[in-house]
Amino acid sequence: MTEPMETNNPLLNTHGLPCFADIKPEHVEPAIDQVLAANRQAIKALTSSQKSFSWESLVNPLSLLDDQLSRAWSPVRHLNSVMNSESLREAYNACLPKLSDYATEMGQNMALFKAYEELASGPEFNNLNAAQQTVINHALRDFRLSGVDLPEERKIRYREIAQELSRLTAKYEENVLDSTQSWQQHVGSAEALSGLPEYALNLLAQNARQRDLEGFLITLEFPSYYAIMTFADDPALRETVYTAYCTRASDQGPHDAAYDNSEIMNRILALRHEQARLLGFASYAHLSLATKMAKTPEEVISFLEDLADRAVPAARRELEELREFAAQHLQLEDLQPWDIGYAAEKLRKQAYDLSQEDLKPYFPADHVVRGLFALVEKLFAVRIQEKTGVSVWHEDVRYYEILDKQSGAVRAGFYFDLYARRHKRGGAWMDVCLNRMRVGEQLQLPVAYMTCNSTPPVDGKPALFTHDEVLTLFHEFGHGLHHMLTQVDCADVAGINGVEWDAVELPSQFMENWCWEREALDMFAAHHETGESLPQELFDKLIATRHFQAAMQLVRQLEFALFDMRLHGEYDPERGALIQETLDRIRAQVAVVKPPSFNRFQHGFSHIFAGGYAAGYYSYKWAEVLSADAFARFEEEGLFNPSVGASFLQQILEQGGSRPAIDSFKAFRGRDPDIEALLRHSGLAA
């Protein structure tokens, strides 16, 4: 899409997919330096050579410049998350201040701002399509949110803040990764791991072999942590692993003090508050909501507290039931936080005769993936096929293309990186490799990275997922569909770009619903040895557990969301961040499980300190109102009703950020959102 640069640097390729096999840390800084210099020169020429501006003379050239920078940086950002190394990290961090400076410089470029203003007020604007008009309106909003109107000394301060925040959020993430990777516990015999199922023992044995050790090795990577907390009979072992996990990157627990995020968090919050005040907002929460569906922090808090009023009494009843069960059947008279997962699994087994282990044989990774694809193909009239010969960053990674079922034309592509491993950031996410973008006759198709940390294959046997891991996979694929199935040709509002953050979870949470439907499950659940479908008896038990401790899970999410919103909305420079105090206050309000005093959950809360969810974590529940209500139309009119699937595709997925999310929702549902579907899916309906 862009003019080729004379270089052998693989990060400067201007067409095709990234050549991951050729990318080395020494390529990173020279590539970014070259692109930034070229972009600055081009923008200066663009704004100084014209007296009037059109879409073709202003927005199209800028889109090409943005694409060139994204093509250079996106693979680096991704590799830093999935194949982290000291040399790559050093190169990545060296570029952060340069990219921050460039972003601020562009956001405060008065000549560009005036050009967009002229385009917005000129005669051409009314002849542009809705997506193009949205791009221009968003650009003007974002110029103001970047401080374009500020006096010069405040612009300089804004730039300093942006640069320091870029460095601090990256360091926060590094500390979480390093403290996670640095802790391990070597166990010599299987007897010490009583209660663990065979797959978990094999996983821990594989961990040990990979580090040239005998026996078993417990790590803080999620599959290992989950196995201990859910199945280990030894409460002392559970306490040890729990303590290590919930004190990562903090001043507590068995971690290197060099990884402590305490001061970083305080500084991040202070800088965000100062940035918001510079721009005329009362708090960072108010600034964050300037680009979201929700209008004020008060509106968000009211929404969350209303859910809490409904959920907390039910959560207390669930916890009391668990306490009674643990005392009576497990000899756990004083149920501790590290006992919750273990006791819950035993209670689930007794109450419903179902364990996550009973389901795993029916969720072999390859079959789940094929079934997911088949489901998407049936819903949205596409076809998904693997493409070989594509350069990838690890042998486990696969690349696929999405094709239009009728024409056979390629619509998008995506990478799948499903399994947990060393030097890979925890969690699951979708990220953009390439945006959909049309300039003239040229069309660039969207490409996504989809990353999970599921249980890997062990000893040459197929990876078997838990039902929770299947839910996570479907969730991330929903994000991917939003990015990949867009039909919007303007990169700034194509796919997830330009979508209000509190609506961006709609497609992802929508996809999770299919994991509870018999008709859908039959497409991806089959025994890894016999090929047998999930027996009706097991399916009935699975459905019976859908609301098992759902209120406890909900109030935990409300705890995170209220903590995030109040932390950013009530910051007082005179008193400082008061992080622990704020969290303790929220827990007193909504939590039913009270963590021990050494718990430092907030030190690893990357969503708000290093991700895009600062003063936005409420988005998960806000968007779930939309996603549950959207899925309810499928329940009402037929799960695989082709007209409903086509409507969801056309009105939600294909629209991207080209119009307000509420307009897309109404176009699909025919009315405003209704919270009743969320309450029903959460087991809280009257």
C-alpha positions as CSV (number, residue, x, y, z in Angstrom):
1,M,0.0,0.0,0.0
2,T,3.0,2.3,0.6
3,E,6.0,3.2,-1.4
4,P,8.9,0.8,-0.9
5,M,11.9,1.9,1.1
6,E,15.4,1.0,0.0
7,T,16.5,-1.4,2.7
8,N,17.0,-5.0,3.6
9,N,15.3,-4.4,7.0
10,P,12.3,-6.9,7.2
11,L,10.4,-4.4,9.3
12,L,10.3,-2.0,6.4
13,N,8.4,-4.4,4.0
14,T,5.5,-2.5,2.6
15,H,3.4,-5.4,1.4
16,G,2.4,-8.9,2.4
17,L,2.7,-10.4,5.9
18,P,5.6,-9.8,8.4
19,C,8.5,-12.1,7.8
20,F,8.9,-13.1,11.4
21,A,11.8,-15.6,10.7
22,D,13.9,-12.7,9.5
23,I,13.1,-10.1,12.2
24,K,16.0,-9.5,14.7
25,P,16.2,-7.1,17.6
26,E,18.9,-5.1,15.8
27,H,16.3,-4.3,13.0
28,V,13.9,-2.6,15.4
29,E,15.3,0.8,16.2
30,P,16.7,1.6,12.7
31,A,13.3,0.7,11.2
32,I,11.3,2.9,13.5
33,D,13.8,5.8,13.1
34,Q,13.6,5.6,9.3
35,V,9.8,5.4,9.3
36,L,9.3,8.3,11.8
37,A,11.8,10.5,9.9
38,A,10.1,9.7,6.5
39,N,6.6,10.3,8.0
40,R,7.6,13.7,9.5
41,Q,9.0,14.8,6.2
42,A,6.0,13.7,4.3
43,I,3.5,15.4,6.7
44,K,5.5,18.6,6.6
45,A,5.4,18.6,2.8
46,L,1.7,17.7,2.8
47,T,0.6,20.5,5.0
48,S,2.9,23.2,3.5
49,S,2.2,22.5,-0.2
50,Q,-1.6,22.8,-0.2
51,K,-4.0,25.7,0.4
52,S,-7.1,23.5,0.5
53,F,-7.7,19.9,1.4
54,S,-9.8,17.0,0.3
55,W,-10.2,13.4,1.4
56,E,-7.8,12.3,-1.3
57,S,-5.2,14.9,-0.7
58,L,-5.3,14.8,3.2
59,V,-6.7,11.6,4.7
60,N,-5.6,9.1,2.2
61,P,-1.9,10.1,2.4
62,L,-2.0,10.2,6.2
63,S,-3.6,6.7,6.2
64,L,-0.7,5.4,4.1
65,L,1.8,6.9,6.5
66,D,0.1,5.4,9.5
67,D,0.0,2.1,7.8
68,Q,3.8,2.2,7.2
69,L,4.4,2.9,10.9
70,S,2.0,0.1,11.9
71,R,3.7,-2.4,9.6
72,A,7.0,-1.7,11.2
73,W,5.8,-1.6,14.9
74,S,3.0,-4.2,15.1
75,P,5.3,-7.2,14.6
76,V,7.7,-5.8,17.2
77,R,5.0,-5.1,19.8
78,H,3.6,-8.6,19.2
79,L,7.0,-10.4,19.5
80,N,7.7,-8.5,22.7
81,S,4.6,-10.2,24.1
82,V,4.9,-13.7,22.8
83,M,8.7,-14.3,22.4
84,N,10.2,-11.9,25.0
85,S,14.0,-11.7,25.2
86,E,16.4,-9.3,26.8
87,S,17.7,-8.0,23.5
88,L,14.2,-7.5,22.0
89,R,13.0,-5.9,25.2
90,E,15.9,-3.4,25.0
91,A,15.1,-2.5,21.4
92,Y,11.4,-2.3,22.1
93,N,11.9,0.1,25.1
94,A,14.3,2.2,23.1
95,C,11.5,3.0,20.6
96,L,8.8,3.8,23.1
97,P,9.8,7.4,23.8
98,K,10.3,8.0,20.1
99,L,6.8,6.7,19.3
100,S,5.3,8.6,22.1
101,D,6.9,11.8,21.0
102,Y,5.7,11.2,17.4
103,A,2.1,10.5,18.5
104,T,2.0,13.6,20.7
105,E,3.6,15.7,17.9
106,M,1.0,14.6,15.4
107,G,-1.9,15.1,17.9
108,Q,-0.7,18.6,18.5
109,N,0.2,19.5,14.9
110,M,-1.8,22.7,14.4
111,A,-1.4,22.6,10.6
112,L,-3.0,19.1,10.5
113,F,-5.7,20.2,12.9
114,K,-6.6,23.2,10.7
115,A,-6.6,21.0,7.6
116,Y,-9.1,18.6,9.2
117,E,-11.2,21.6,10.4
118,E,-11.3,22.9,6.9
119,L,-12.3,19.6,5.5
120,A,-15.0,19.2,8.1
121,S,-16.5,22.6,7.4
122,G,-16.0,22.6,3.6
123,P,-18.5,21.6,0.9
124,E,-17.0,18.2,0.3
125,F,-17.9,16.9,3.8
126,N,-21.6,16.4,3.0
127,N,-20.6,14.3,0.0
128,L,-18.4,11.9,2.0
129,N,-19.9,8.6,3.2
130,A,-20.7,8.0,6.9
131,A,-17.4,6.2,7.6
132,Q,-15.4,9.0,6.1
133,Q,-17.3,11.6,8.1
134,T,-16.8,9.6,11.3
135,V,-13.0,9.5,10.6
136,I,-12.9,13.3,10.3
137,N,-15.0,13.9,13.4
138,H,-13.0,11.4,15.5
139,A,-9.8,13.1,14.3
140,L,-10.9,16.5,15.4
141,R,-12.0,15.1,18.8
142,D,-8.6,13.3,19.2
143,F,-6.6,16.4,18.3
144,R,-8.3,18.2,21.2
145,L,-7.7,15.2,23.5
146,S,-4.0,15.4,22.5
147,G,-3.8,19.0,23.7
148,V,-3.8,20.8,20.3
149,D,-5.5,23.8,21.8
150,L,-3.1,24.1,24.8
151,P,-0.7,26.9,25.4
152,E,2.9,26.0,24.4
153,E,4.2,25.3,27.9
154,R,1.3,22.9,28.6
155,K,1.8,21.2,25.3
156,I,5.4,20.5,26.3
157,R,4.2,19.1,29.7
158,Y,1.6,16.9,27.9
159,R,4.4,15.5,25.8
160,E,6.6,14.8,28.8
161,I,3.6,13.0,30.6
162,A,2.9,10.9,27.5
163,Q,6.5,9.8,27.2
164,E,6.8,8.9,30.8
165,L,3.5,7.0,30.8
166,S,4.7,5.0,27.8
167,R,7.8,4.0,29.7
168,L,6.1,3.2,33.0
169,T,3.3,1.1,31.6
170,A,5.8,-1.0,29.6
171,K,7.9,-1.4,32.8
172,Y,4.8,-2.4,34.8
173,E,4.2,-5.2,32.2
174,E,7.8,-6.3,32.3
175,N,7.8,-6.6,36.0
176,V,4.6,-8.8,35.9
177,L,6.2,-11.1,33.3
178,D,9.6,-11.3,35.1
179,S,8.2,-12.0,38.5
180,T,5.9,-14.6,37.0
181,Q,8.8,-16.3,35.2
182,S,11.3,-16.1,38.0
183,W,9.3,-18.2,40.5
184,Q,9.1,-21.9,40.4
185,Q,8.9,-24.8,42.8
186,H,10.6,-28.2,42.2
187,V,8.8,-31.2,43.5
188,G,10.6,-34.5,43.6
189,S,7.7,-37.0,43.7
190,A,4.1,-37.4,42.6
191,E,3.1,-38.2,46.1
192,A,3.5,-34.5,47.0
193,L,1.1,-33.6,44.2
194,S,-1.8,-35.8,45.4
195,G,-5.1,-34.9,43.8
196,L,-3.7,-33.6,40.5
197,P,-5.1,-35.4,37.4
198,E,-2.8,-37.2,35.0
199,Y,-2.7,-34.4,32.5
200,A,-1.5,-31.9,35.2
201,L,1.2,-34.3,36.4
202,N,2.4,-34.7,32.9
203,L,2.4,-31.0,32.3
204,L,4.5,-30.4,35.5
205,A,6.8,-33.2,34.5
206,Q,7.2,-31.6,31.0
207,N,8.0,-28.3,32.7
208,A,10.8,-30.0,34.6
209,R,12.3,-31.8,31.6
210,Q,12.3,-28.5,29.7
211,R,14.6,-27.2,32.4
212,D,16.7,-30.3,32.6
213,L,15.2,-31.3,36.0
214,E,13.9,-34.6,37.3
215,G,10.4,-34.9,38.9
216,F,7.9,-32.0,38.6
217,L,8.1,-28.2,38.3
218,I,5.4,-25.9,39.4
219,T,5.4,-22.4,37.7
220,L,3.1,-19.4,37.8
221,E,2.1,-19.8,34.2
222,F,-1.7,-20.2,34.3
223,P,-2.1,-23.9,33.4
224,S,0.3,-24.8,36.1
225,Y,-1.2,-22.4,38.7
226,Y,-4.8,-23.4,37.9
227,A,-3.9,-27.1,38.3
228,I,-2.5,-26.6,41.8
229,M,-5.3,-24.3,43.0
230,T,-8.0,-26.6,41.7
231,F,-6.8,-30.1,42.4
232,A,-3.9,-30.2,44.8
233,D,-4.9,-31.9,48.1
234,D,-2.1,-30.3,50.1
235,P,-3.4,-27.0,51.5
236,A,0.2,-25.9,52.3
237,L,1.1,-26.3,48.7
238,R,-1.9,-24.4,47.6
239,E,-1.1,-21.6,50.0
240,T,2.5,-21.4,48.7
241,V,1.5,-21.2,45.1
242,Y,-1.4,-18.8,45.8
243,T,1.0,-16.5,47.8
244,A,3.5,-16.5,45.0
245,Y,0.9,-15.7,42.4
246,C,-1.0,-13.0,44.2
247,T,2.2,-11.1,45.3
248,R,3.8,-11.0,41.8
249,A,5.5,-7.6,41.1
250,S,4.9,-6.4,44.6
251,D,6.5,-5.6,47.9
252,Q,5.2,-8.9,49.3
253,G,5.9,-12.6,48.9
254,P,8.9,-14.6,47.5
255,H,9.8,-12.2,44.7
256,D,12.8,-10.0,43.8
257,A,12.2,-6.5,45.1
258,A,13.4,-5.2,41.7
259,Y,10.1,-6.2,40.2
260,D,8.0,-4.2,42.7
261,N,5.3,-2.2,40.8
262,S,4.3,-0.1,43.8
263,E,5.9,3.2,42.9
264,I,5.2,2.7,39.2
265,M,1.5,2.4,39.9
266,N,1.5,5.6,42.1
267,R,3.4,7.5,39.4
268,I,1.1,6.2,36.6
269,L,-2.0,7.4,38.4
270,A,-0.5,10.8,39.3
271,L,0.5,11.4,35.6
272,R,-2.9,10.3,34.3
273,H,-4.6,12.7,36.7
274,E,-2.2,15.6,35.7
275,Q,-2.8,14.8,32.0
276,A,-6.6,14.9,32.5
277,R,-6.4,18.2,34.3
278,L,-4.2,19.7,31.6
279,L,-7.0,18.9,29.1
280,G,-9.7,20.4,31.4
281,F,-11.2,17.2,32.8
282,A,-12.0,16.7,36.4
283,S,-10.2,13.4,36.5
284,Y,-8.7,10.7,34.3
285,A,-12.0,8.8,34.6
286,H,-13.8,11.8,32.9
287,L,-11.1,11.9,30.2
288,S,-11.4,8.2,29.6
289,L,-15.1,8.4,29.1
290,A,-14.8,11.2,26.5
291,T,-14.5,8.4,23.8
292,K,-16.9,5.8,25.3
293,M,-20.6,5.1,25.4
294,A,-21.0,5.9,29.1
295,K,-21.0,9.7,29.6
296,T,-19.9,10.1,33.3
297,P,-18.1,8.2,36.1
298,E,-21.3,8.5,38.1
299,E,-23.3,6.7,35.4
300,V,-20.8,3.9,35.4
301,I,-20.7,3.6,39.1
302,S,-24.5,3.6,39.3
303,F,-24.6,0.8,36.7
304,L,-22.0,-1.3,38.6
305,E,-23.6,-0.7,42.0
306,D,-27.0,-1.7,40.7
307,L,-25.5,-5.0,39.6
308,A,-23.8,-5.4,43.0
309,D,-27.1,-4.8,44.8
310,R,-28.5,-7.8,42.8
311,A,-25.5,-10.0,43.0
312,V,-23.9,-9.6,46.5
313,P,-26.7,-11.3,48.5
314,A,-26.6,-14.3,46.1
315,A,-22.8,-14.4,46.3
316,R,-22.9,-14.5,50.1
317,R,-25.3,-17.4,49.9
318,E,-22.9,-19.2,47.5
319,L,-19.9,-18.6,49.8
320,E,-21.8,-19.8,52.8
321,E,-22.8,-23.0,51.0
322,L,-19.1,-23.5,50.1
323,R,-18.0,-23.0,53.7
324,E,-20.5,-25.5,55.0
325,F,-19.4,-28.0,52.4
326,A,-15.7,-27.5,53.0
327,A,-16.1,-27.9,56.8
328,Q,-18.3,-31.0,56.5
329,H,-16.6,-32.9,53.7
330,L,-13.0,-31.5,53.4
331,Q,-12.1,-30.9,57.0
332,L,-11.5,-27.2,56.1
333,E,-13.0,-25.6,59.1
334,D,-11.6,-22.1,58.2
335,L,-11.9,-21.7,54.4
336,Q,-9.0,-19.7,53.1
337,P,-8.7,-17.9,49.7
338,W,-6.3,-20.6,48.5
339,D,-8.9,-23.2,49.3
340,I,-11.7,-21.6,47.3
341,G,-10.9,-23.1,43.9
342,Y,-10.2,-26.5,45.4
343,A,-13.4,-26.6,47.5
344,A,-15.5,-25.3,44.6
345,E,-14.3,-28.1,42.3
346,K,-15.2,-30.7,45.0
347,L,-18.6,-29.1,45.6
348,R,-19.3,-29.0,41.8
349,K,-18.4,-32.7,41.6
350,Q,-20.7,-33.6,44.5
351,A,-23.6,-31.3,43.6
352,Y,-23.6,-32.0,39.8
353,D,-21.3,-35.0,39.5
354,L,-19.2,-33.0,37.1
355,S,-15.6,-31.9,37.1
356,Q,-13.7,-29.8,34.6
357,E,-11.7,-33.0,34.1
358,D,-14.8,-35.0,33.0
359,L,-15.2,-32.5,30.1
360,K,-11.5,-32.2,28.9
361,P,-11.5,-35.4,26.9
362,Y,-14.2,-33.9,24.7
363,F,-12.3,-30.7,24.0
364,P,-9.2,-31.7,22.0
365,A,-7.7,-28.5,20.7
366,D,-7.6,-29.4,17.0
367,H,-11.3,-30.5,17.1
368,V,-12.4,-27.4,19.0
369,V,-10.6,-25.2,16.5
370,R,-12.2,-27.0,13.5
371,G,-15.7,-26.8,15.2
372,L,-15.2,-23.1,16.0
373,F,-14.5,-22.5,12.3
374,A,-17.5,-24.6,11.3
375,L,-19.7,-22.6,13.6
376,V,-18.5,-19.3,12.2
377,E,-18.8,-20.5,8.7
378,K,-22.5,-21.5,9.3
379,L,-23.3,-18.2,11.0
380,F,-21.6,-15.7,8.7
381,A,-21.4,-17.4,5.3
382,V,-17.6,-17.6,5.2
383,R,-15.0,-20.4,4.8
384,I,-11.8,-20.7,6.9
385,Q,-8.8,-22.6,5.7
386,E,-5.2,-22.9,6.8
387,K,-2.5,-21.4,4.7
388,T,1.0,-23.0,4.9
389,G,4.3,-21.5,4.1
390,V,3.6,-18.3,6.2
391,S,6.5,-17.1,8.4
392,V,5.6,-17.5,12.1
393,W,7.4,-16.8,15.4
394,H,7.0,-20.3,17.0
395,E,6.4,-23.8,15.7
396,D,3.0,-23.9,17.4
397,V,1.6,-21.0,15.5
398,R,-0.8,-21.5,12.6
399,Y,-2.0,-19.1,9.9
400,Y,-5.5,-19.1,8.4
401,E,-7.5,-17.2,5.8
402,I,-11.2,-16.3,5.8
403,L,-12.9,-16.5,2.5
404,D,-16.3,-15.4,1.2
405,K,-18.3,-18.6,0.9
406,Q,-20.0,-17.6,-2.4
407,S,-17.2,-15.8,-4.3
408,G,-14.2,-17.6,-2.7
409,A,-12.5,-14.2,-2.4
410,V,-10.1,-13.8,0.6
411,R,-11.6,-11.5,3.2
412,A,-9.0,-11.6,6.0
413,G,-6.3,-13.6,7.7
414,F,-5.2,-14.5,11.2
415,Y,-2.5,-16.1,13.3
416,F,-3.4,-18.6,16.1
417,D,-1.0,-18.9,19.0
418,L,-2.9,-20.9,21.5
419,Y,-0.6,-22.4,24.1
420,A,1.2,-21.2,27.3
421,R,5.0,-21.2,27.2
422,R,8.0,-19.5,28.7
423,H,8.7,-15.9,27.7
424,K,5.1,-15.3,26.7
425,R,2.9,-12.8,28.4
426,G,0.0,-14.3,30.3
427,G,-3.7,-13.9,29.4
428,A,-5.4,-14.0,26.1
429,W,-5.9,-11.2,23.5
430,M,-6.5,-10.2,19.9
431,D,-4.3,-7.6,18.3
432,V,-4.1,-6.0,14.9
433,C,-1.5,-7.1,12.4
434,L,-2.9,-5.3,9.4
435,N,-6.0,-3.0,9.1
436,R,-8.5,-3.1,6.3
437,M,-7.8,0.0,4.2
438,R,-8.7,1.1,0.6
439,V,-6.8,3.8,-1.2
440,G,-7.8,4.2,-4.8
441,E,-8.0,0.7,-6.4
442,Q,-5.8,-0.9,-3.8
443,L,-7.4,-2.8,-0.9
444,Q,-5.4,-4.0,2.1
445,L,-7.2,-6.9,3.9
446,P,-7.3,-7.1,7.7
447,V,-5.0,-9.6,9.5
448,A,-5.2,-10.4,13.3
449,Y,-3.0,-12.0,15.9
450,M,-5.1,-14.2,18.2
451,T,-3.2,-15.3,21.3
452,C,-4.2,-17.6,24.3
453,N,-2.3,-19.3,27.1
454,S,-4.1,-22.6,27.1
455,T,-2.8,-26.0,28.3
456,P,-0.2,-27.1,25.7
457,P,0.2,-30.6,24.3
458,V,2.1,-32.9,26.6
459,D,4.3,-35.9,25.7
460,G,3.1,-35.9,22.1
461,K,-0.6,-36.2,23.1
462,P,-3.2,-33.7,21.9
463,A,-3.9,-30.7,24.0
464,L,-7.1,-31.0,25.8
465,F,-9.0,-27.8,26.8
466,T,-11.1,-27.2,29.8
467,H,-14.5,-25.7,29.1
468,D,-13.2,-22.4,30.5
469,E,-10.4,-22.5,27.9
470,V,-12.9,-23.1,25.2
471,L,-14.8,-20.0,26.4
472,T,-11.6,-18.0,26.2
473,L,-10.8,-19.2,22.7
474,F,-14.3,-18.3,21.5
475,H,-14.1,-14.9,23.2
476,E,-10.9,-13.9,21.5
477,F,-12.1,-15.2,18.2
478,G,-15.1,-12.8,18.6
479,H,-12.7,-9.9,18.8
480,G,-11.0,-11.3,15.7
481,L,-14.2,-11.5,13.8
482,H,-14.9,-7.9,14.6
483,H,-11.6,-6.9,13.2
484,M,-11.5,-9.2,10.2
485,L,-15.1,-9.2,8.8
486,T,-15.3,-5.4,8.6
487,Q,-16.4,-4.0,5.3
488,V,-15.3,-0.5,6.2
489,D,-12.5,0.8,3.9
490,C,-11.2,3.6,6.2
491,A,-8.6,2.1,8.5
492,D,-9.3,4.5,11.4
493,V,-12.9,3.1,11.8
494,A,-12.4,-0.4,10.2
495,G,-12.9,-3.4,12.5
496,I,-12.4,-2.6,16.1
497,N,-10.8,0.8,15.3
498,G,-13.0,3.7,16.4
499,V,-15.4,1.5,18.3
500,E,-16.2,2.8,21.8
501,W,-14.2,0.8,24.3
502,D,-17.2,-0.1,26.3
503,A,-18.8,-1.7,23.3
504,V,-15.7,-3.5,21.9
505,E,-16.4,-6.6,24.0
506,L,-19.8,-7.1,22.4
507,P,-18.7,-9.6,19.7
508,S,-16.3,-11.4,22.0
509,Q,-18.8,-12.0,24.7
510,F,-21.4,-12.8,22.1
511,M,-19.3,-15.7,20.9
512,E,-19.0,-17.2,24.4
513,N,-22.7,-18.0,24.4
514,W,-22.3,-20.7,21.8
515,C,-20.3,-22.8,24.2
516,W,-23.4,-23.5,26.2
517,E,-25.7,-24.6,23.3
518,R,-26.2,-28.2,22.4
519,E,-26.5,-27.6,18.7
520,A,-23.2,-25.6,18.7
521,L,-21.3,-27.9,21.1
522,D,-21.9,-30.8,18.8
523,M,-19.8,-29.0,16.2
524,F,-16.7,-28.8,18.4
525,A,-17.0,-31.3,21.3
526,A,-15.9,-34.9,20.5
527,H,-13.9,-37.4,22.6
528,H,-10.2,-37.2,21.6
529,E,-9.9,-41.0,21.4
530,T,-13.3,-42.3,20.3
531,G,-14.8,-39.3,18.4
532,E,-17.9,-39.7,20.5
533,S,-20.1,-36.5,20.9
534,L,-20.5,-35.1,24.3
535,P,-23.0,-37.5,26.0
536,Q,-26.4,-35.9,26.9
537,E,-25.8,-36.7,30.5
538,L,-22.6,-34.7,30.5
539,F,-24.2,-31.9,28.6
540,D,-27.1,-31.7,31.1
541,K,-24.6,-31.5,33.9
542,L,-22.6,-28.8,32.1
543,I,-25.7,-26.7,31.7
544,A,-26.7,-27.3,35.3
545,T,-23.3,-25.8,36.4
546,R,-23.6,-22.7,34.2
547,H,-24.7,-20.6,37.1
548,F,-22.6,-22.4,39.7
549,Q,-21.1,-19.6,41.8
550,A,-22.0,-17.2,39.1
551,A,-22.8,-14.5,41.6
552,M,-19.3,-14.9,43.3
553,Q,-17.7,-14.5,39.9
554,L,-19.8,-11.5,39.1
555,V,-19.0,-9.6,42.3
556,R,-15.3,-10.2,41.7
557,Q,-15.6,-8.5,38.3
558,L,-17.6,-5.7,39.9
559,E,-14.8,-5.4,42.5
560,F,-12.3,-4.9,39.7
561,A,-14.5,-2.4,37.8
562,L,-15.4,-0.3,40.8
563,F,-11.8,-0.2,42.0
564,D,-10.6,0.9,38.6
565,M,-13.3,3.6,38.2
566,R,-12.9,5.0,41.7
567,L,-9.1,4.9,41.6
568,H,-9.0,7.0,38.5
569,G,-12.1,9.2,39.3
570,E,-11.3,10.1,42.9
571,Y,-7.5,10.7,42.7
572,D,-6.4,13.5,44.9
573,P,-2.8,14.9,44.3
574,E,-2.7,16.0,47.9
575,R,-3.3,12.5,49.3
576,G,-1.8,10.4,46.5
577,A,-3.1,7.3,44.9
578,L,-4.4,5.5,48.0
579,I,-4.4,2.3,46.0
580,Q,-4.7,-0.3,48.8
581,E,-7.1,1.9,50.7
582,T,-9.4,2.2,47.7
583,L,-9.3,-1.5,47.0
584,D,-10.0,-2.3,50.6
585,R,-13.0,0.1,50.5
586,I,-14.4,-1.5,47.4
587,R,-13.9,-5.0,48.8
588,A,-15.9,-4.0,52.0
589,Q,-18.7,-2.9,49.6
590,V,-18.9,-5.8,47.2
591,A,-16.5,-8.6,47.9
592,V,-17.6,-11.7,49.7
593,V,-14.2,-13.4,49.7
594,K,-11.8,-11.2,51.7
595,P,-8.1,-11.8,50.6
596,P,-5.3,-11.9,53.1
597,S,-3.4,-8.7,53.9
598,F,-0.4,-9.7,51.8
599,N,-2.5,-10.1,48.6
600,R,-1.3,-7.6,46.0
601,F,-3.7,-8.3,43.1
602,Q,-3.4,-4.7,41.9
603,H,0.3,-5.1,41.2
604,G,-0.5,-7.5,38.4
605,F,-3.7,-5.8,37.2
606,S,-2.2,-5.2,33.7
607,H,-5.6,-4.4,32.2
608,I,-5.7,-1.0,33.8
609,F,-2.0,-0.3,34.5
610,A,-0.5,-1.5,31.2
611,G,-3.5,-2.2,28.9
612,G,-6.3,-0.2,27.4
613,Y,-8.7,-0.6,30.2
614,A,-7.8,2.3,32.5
615,A,-11.1,3.8,33.8
616,G,-12.6,1.3,31.4
617,Y,-12.7,-2.1,33.1
618,Y,-16.4,-1.7,33.6
619,S,-16.6,-2.2,29.8
620,Y,-16.8,-6.0,30.3
621,K,-20.1,-5.8,32.1
622,W,-21.4,-2.8,30.1
623,A,-20.8,-4.6,26.8
624,E,-22.3,-7.8,28.3
625,V,-25.6,-6.1,28.4
626,L,-25.3,-5.6,24.7
627,S,-23.9,-9.1,23.9
628,A,-26.4,-11.0,26.0
629,D,-29.3,-9.1,24.5
630,A,-27.9,-9.6,21.0
631,F,-27.6,-13.4,21.5
632,A,-31.2,-13.4,22.9
633,R,-32.4,-12.6,19.3
634,F,-30.7,-15.9,18.2
635,E,-32.5,-17.7,21.0
636,E,-35.8,-16.2,20.0
637,E,-35.6,-16.6,16.2
638,G,-33.3,-19.7,15.9
639,L,-29.7,-20.3,16.8
640,F,-28.7,-20.8,13.1
641,N,-31.4,-18.7,11.5
642,P,-29.5,-17.4,8.4
643,S,-31.2,-14.0,8.4
644,V,-30.3,-13.4,12.0
645,G,-26.7,-14.4,11.4
646,A,-26.6,-12.2,8.3
647,S,-28.0,-9.3,10.3
648,F,-25.4,-9.6,13.1
649,L,-22.7,-9.8,10.4
650,Q,-24.0,-6.8,8.5
651,Q,-25.1,-4.5,11.4
652,I,-22.4,-5.3,14.0
653,L,-19.3,-7.0,12.6
654,E,-19.1,-5.3,9.2
655,Q,-19.8,-1.8,10.5
656,G,-16.7,-1.5,12.7
657,G,-16.4,2.0,14.2
658,S,-18.1,3.7,11.3
659,R,-21.1,4.7,13.4
660,P,-21.9,4.8,17.1
661,A,-22.1,1.4,18.7
662,I,-25.6,2.0,20.0
663,D,-26.8,2.7,16.4
664,S,-25.3,-0.6,15.3
665,F,-26.9,-2.4,18.2
666,K,-30.3,-0.9,17.5
667,A,-30.0,-1.7,13.8
668,F,-29.5,-5.4,14.8
669,R,-32.0,-5.6,17.7
670,G,-34.6,-3.1,16.6
671,R,-34.7,-1.4,20.0
672,D,-32.6,-0.1,22.9
673,P,-30.6,-2.7,25.0
674,D,-32.4,-4.6,27.7
675,I,-30.5,-5.8,30.8
676,E,-32.8,-8.8,31.4
677,A,-30.8,-11.1,29.2
678,L,-27.6,-10.4,31.1
679,L,-29.4,-11.1,34.4
680,R,-30.7,-14.4,33.0
681,H,-27.3,-15.5,31.8
682,S,-25.9,-14.6,35.2
683,G,-28.5,-16.5,37.1
684,L,-29.9,-13.3,38.6
685,A,-33.2,-13.0,36.8
686,A,-36.2,-12.7,39.0
